[in-house]
Amino acid sequence: MSQFSLGTMTWGRDTDVHEARDQFNLYYEAGGRFIDTADVYSEGVSEEIVGEFVKDHPDVIVSSKAGSVRSHRRRDTSRVHLLAALDGSLKRLRRSYIDVWHMHAWDPYTPLEETLAAAHTAIESGRVRYLGISNYTGWQLTSAALTSQHPVISAQMEYSLLQRGIEREVIPASEDLGVGIMAWSPLGRGVLTGKYRHGTPADSRAATTHFSAFISPYLNDRSSAIVDAVCTAAEGLGLTPIDVALAWISARPQVASTVVGARTAAQLRLVIQAFDATLPPEIHIALDEVSAIERGYPDHGWNQ
């Protein structure tokens, strides 16, 4: 599996099909062979675009997700919804199977056994090769892995210098269970690029109505201190902030693949240039310290 996977959340909404084609070509030419989408991205249009691009590239691994719904319920991993969503995804992707199928989020309204029974049906029927989860807590991941008839191979989780919450429980659980982490939003929803250091650019996602609430949690004093450290390290090493942020996350234990995405091909080109970046050990240590999260009972300092 490629160390960096191409995320397609913006495809079909902020990124039109022509720009998406340029992104795919850049990624493929750089050696990338792992693309991530979801049935709700751009109301299914993202999957349609992915399907058009990968139909001539059987060597590309496709990951998709199901379980998020556009209703007051927000999550639905019931058997009837999941299997219908899977068939819809396969039709849009123009494929007979999905390589890695993630449960997009925990559904408190559906018994876990029902969710995993649907996943079992999907795998046994050949429509799915491998099962993953996304946005689960540590205990939810453990419950799923121990209950499922098939290995849970992937946990797709938000992880970056600005969001290290999964280190409390999800990372230890994934290590114990042999589950690889797919780190989404490794650039801290774009904040780690440094673009928001002096305000909100008019052409940024934070300036849009549908993304401003997604970015705003990371526009605070703590994030500013971390971004400053990233930019200082980048200047000292002759790298870009993107280089530093991606080099840090890709070296983290249990991270099997880092999901990178962009609105434009020009932005993705900068990301791809960071694929080979590495950091000296002392920079890793400094970034670990400035971005450290609060840890306490019982996950730290009691039984560790």
C-alpha distance (Angstrom), angle and dihedral (degrees) to the residues before:
residue distance angle dihedral
M1 . . .
S2 3.80 . .
Q3 3.79 115.7 .
F4 3.79 88.0 -132.3
S5 3.81 120.2 40.6
L6 3.78 123.9 -161.6
G7 3.80 114.1 -116.5
T8 3.80 118.3 -151.5
M9 3.81 105.4 -171.5
T10 3.81 92.1 125.2
W11 3.81 96.2 46.6
G12 3.78 111.5 115.3
R13 3.79 94.7 17.4
D14 3.82 115.9 43.6
T15 3.81 92.1 8.5
D16 3.80 118.4 52.1
V17 3.79 123.4 -147.4
H18 3.81 94.2 -96.9
E19 3.80 93.6 52.0
A20 3.80 89.0 43.9
R21 3.80 89.9 53.5
D22 3.80 89.9 53.6
Q23 3.81 89.5 50.2
F24 3.78 93.2 49.7
N25 3.80 92.2 48.7
L26 3.80 92.1 49.5
Y27 3.78 91.7 49.2
Y28 3.81 94.6 45.3
E29 3.80 93.2 47.3
A30 3.82 88.4 51.8
G31 3.80 88.9 58.2
G32 3.81 98.6 -98.7
R33 3.78 115.3 149.8
F34 3.82 105.1 167.0
I35 3.81 122.9 82.9
D36 3.80 126.9 -177.2
T37 3.79 128.7 -155.9
A38 3.83 140.5 145.0
D39 3.77 137.8 -141.3
V40 3.82 92.0 -112.8
Y41 3.79 97.7 48.9
S42 3.81 105.1 116.5
E43 3.82 88.2 -15.9
G44 3.80 91.5 -66.1
V45 3.80 97.6 -44.9
S46 3.81 91.1 109.8
E47 3.80 90.3 60.1
E48 3.80 90.7 47.9
I49 3.80 91.1 54.1
V50 3.81 92.0 45.5
G51 3.80 89.4 50.5
E52 3.78 91.6 52.7
F53 3.81 92.2 50.8
V54 3.81 100.6 43.7
K55 3.81 97.7 44.0
D56 3.81 89.1 90.9
H57 3.81 94.4 39.2
P58 3.81 110.2 66.1
D59 3.81 89.6 169.0
V60 3.82 91.7 69.8
I61 3.81 115.0 99.8
V62 3.80 112.6 -139.6
S63 3.79 125.0 -150.8
S64 3.79 121.8 -172.6
K65 3.78 136.7 168.7
A66 3.80 138.5 -140.8
G67 3.79 134.9 -175.6
S68 3.81 103.7 70.8
V69 3.80 113.5 107.4
R70 3.79 133.6 -172.5
S71 3.79 97.0 -122.3
H72 3.80 140.9 85.8
R73 3.80 87.9 -84.0
R74 3.84 92.2 60.2
R75 3.83 93.5 -171.4
D76 3.79 129.8 56.1
T77 3.78 120.5 168.1
S78 3.78 95.4 156.9
R79 3.78 116.6 138.3
V80 3.78 94.9 -110.5
H81 3.80 93.6 49.9
L82 3.80 96.8 43.2
L83 3.79 96.8 49.6
A84 3.81 92.2 45.1
A85 3.81 89.7 47.7
L86 3.80 90.3 49.7
D87 3.78 93.0 53.3
G88 3.80 89.6 48.6
S89 3.79 91.4 50.7
L90 3.80 92.6 49.2
K91 3.79 91.2 50.9
R92 3.81 92.3 50.5
L93 3.81 92.4 43.7
R94 3.83 91.7 47.5
R95 3.78 89.8 -133.8
S96 3.79 136.2 121.1
Y97 3.82 92.2 -138.9
I98 3.81 143.6 18.0
D99 3.80 115.8 -130.5
V100 3.81 97.1 -145.7
W101 3.81 119.3 13.6
H102 3.80 115.4 -167.4
M103 3.78 128.6 -160.6
H104 3.79 96.4 -128.6
A105 3.80 96.9 -144.1
W106 3.79 142.1 -15.7
D107 3.80 113.6 -79.0
P108 3.83 112.3 -148.9
Y109 3.81 91.3 -169.7
T110 3.80 98.3 59.2
P111 3.82 126.1 63.7
L112 3.78 110.5 -112.9
E113 3.81 89.7 -128.7
E114 3.81 90.0 61.3
T115 3.80 92.4 49.6
L116 3.79 92.7 49.7
A117 3.80 92.3 44.3
A118 3.81 87.8 57.9
A119 3.80 89.4 49.5
H120 3.82 88.9 50.1
T121 3.80 90.3 53.2
A122 3.81 90.6 48.8
I123 3.80 92.8 51.3
E124 3.80 96.4 41.8
S125 3.81 90.3 50.4
G126 3.81 90.7 53.6
R127 3.79 94.7 -116.5
V128 3.81 92.4 113.7
R129 3.79 128.9 35.1
Y130 3.80 102.6 -170.1
L131 3.80 136.5 14.1
G132 3.79 127.0 -131.7
I133 3.79 138.5 169.1
S134 3.79 131.6 -142.4
N135 3.79 133.1 -154.9
Y136 3.82 94.4 1.1
T137 3.78 123.1 146.7
G138 3.79 120.6 -120.3
W139 3.79 94.9 -95.5
Q140 3.80 91.8 45.0
L141 3.81 91.1 52.0
T142 3.80 90.6 48.3
S143 3.80 92.6 48.5
A144 3.78 91.6 49.9
A145 3.81 94.1 46.8
L146 3.80 93.6 48.5
T147 3.82 94.7 43.4
S148 3.80 100.0 43.5
Q149 3.80 120.4 96.1
H150 3.81 87.3 -144.5
P151 3.80 129.2 52.2
V152 3.79 116.8 -92.5
I153 3.79 98.7 -135.6
S154 3.80 102.5 174.6
A155 3.79 139.3 43.2
Q156 3.79 110.6 -169.2
M157 3.79 105.2 -157.5
E158 3.79 138.7 160.3
Y159 3.79 107.2 -102.6
S160 3.79 131.7 163.0
L161 3.78 142.2 121.1
L162 3.81 86.4 -79.2
Q163 3.81 95.4 47.2
R164 3.79 116.1 40.3
G165 3.80 97.8 147.4
I166 3.80 94.0 119.9
E167 3.81 89.3 67.0
R168 3.82 89.3 76.0
E169 3.80 98.3 64.3
V170 3.81 114.9 -22.2
I171 3.80 96.7 62.3
P172 3.83 94.1 49.0
A173 3.81 90.3 45.8
S174 3.80 93.2 48.3
E175 3.80 90.9 48.9
D176 3.80 91.7 51.1
L177 3.81 92.6 46.0
G178 3.81 97.4 41.9
V179 3.81 93.8 -116.7
G180 3.81 119.9 151.4
I181 3.79 120.1 -134.3
M182 3.80 120.1 -128.3
A183 3.81 102.2 -160.4
W184 3.79 112.7 -147.7
S185 3.80 124.3 -165.4
P186 3.83 92.8 17.9
L187 3.81 89.6 169.0
G188 3.80 92.0 60.1
R189 3.80 93.4 -104.8
G190 3.80 88.0 -50.8
V191 3.80 95.9 -53.9
L192 3.83 93.8 108.4
T193 3.80 90.3 63.5
G194 3.80 87.0 74.4
K195 3.79 93.7 -122.9
Y196 3.83 92.5 126.6
R197 3.82 97.8 48.1
H198 3.79 92.9 105.1
G199 3.79 102.3 26.7
T200 3.80 140.1 -57.0
P201 3.82 113.9 -52.2
A202 3.80 113.4 -133.7
D203 3.81 91.9 -125.8
S204 3.82 95.5 48.6
R205 3.80 128.0 105.9
A206 3.81 90.1 -114.4
A207 3.82 87.6 63.9
T208 3.83 92.9 57.4
T209 3.78 124.3 89.4
H210 3.81 95.1 -129.7
F211 3.82 96.7 47.8
S212 3.82 105.9 31.6
A213 3.81 93.4 89.6
F214 3.81 89.3 48.8
I215 3.83 93.0 55.8
S216 3.82 101.7 35.5
P217 3.86 97.4 78.0
Y218 3.81 88.2 67.7
L219 3.79 96.8 48.5
N220 3.79 96.8 89.8
D221 3.80 140.9 103.8
R222 3.83 95.0 -88.6
S223 3.80 91.8 52.0
S224 3.81 91.2 46.0
A225 3.81 90.9 56.7
I226 3.81 91.3 50.6
V227 3.80 93.2 46.3
D228 3.81 90.0 49.6
A229 3.81 89.4 53.3
V230 3.79 91.4 49.1
C231 3.80 92.0 49.7
T232 3.80 92.0 46.8
A233 3.80 90.9 51.2
A234 3.80 90.5 47.6
E235 3.80 92.6 51.8
G236 3.79 92.2 48.5
L237 3.80 93.8 48.8
G238 3.79 97.5 41.4
L239 3.81 90.4 -115.0
T240 3.80 135.7 118.0
P241 3.82 124.4 -106.2
I242 3.81 87.0 -110.7
D243 3.81 89.8 56.2
V244 3.80 91.3 51.8
A245 3.80 96.9 45.2
L246 3.81 94.1 47.7
A247 3.80 94.1 43.4
W248 3.82 89.3 53.1
I249 3.82 95.5 49.6
S250 3.80 96.7 42.0
A251 3.82 90.0 55.9
R252 3.81 94.2 53.1
P253 3.82 117.9 114.3
Q254 3.82 115.0 -97.2
V255 3.82 94.3 13.8
A256 3.80 103.9 131.9
S257 3.80 97.2 170.2
T258 3.79 136.0 4.3
V259 3.81 116.8 -140.9
V260 3.79 110.6 -136.5
G261 3.77 125.7 -177.9
A262 3.78 140.8 162.5
R263 3.77 141.6 -173.2
T264 3.79 93.8 -126.5
A265 3.78 138.5 31.6
A266 3.81 89.6 -121.1
Q267 3.79 90.1 58.4
L268 3.80 92.1 46.7
R269 3.79 90.8 50.4
L270 3.82 88.7 61.3
V271 3.79 90.1 49.4
I272 3.80 92.9 49.8
Q273 3.79 90.3 51.6
A274 3.82 86.6 61.1
F275 3.80 94.8 57.5
D276 3.80 93.5 96.6
A277 3.80 98.3 39.8
T278 3.81 119.1 124.4
L279 3.79 132.9 -175.2
P280 3.79 131.5 -140.7
P281 3.84 113.6 -110.0
E282 3.81 92.1 -110.9
I283 3.81 90.9 57.5
H284 3.80 91.0 50.9
I285 3.79 88.6 52.3
A286 3.80 93.5 48.1
L287 3.81 92.4 49.2
D288 3.81 90.7 46.4
E289 3.78 89.5 55.1
V290 3.80 98.6 46.0
S291 3.82 92.5 47.3
A292 3.81 97.9 39.4
I293 3.78 115.6 140.0
E294 3.78 126.6 -140.6
R295 3.77 111.0 -92.7
G296 3.76 128.3 -179.4
Y297 3.77 145.6 132.2
P298 2.95 125.1 31.1
D299 3.80 103.9 0.4
H300 3.79 96.5 47.6
G301 3.77 136.5 32.2
W302 3.80 97.0 9.6
N303 3.77 110.3 65.5
Q304 3.79 101.9 6.0
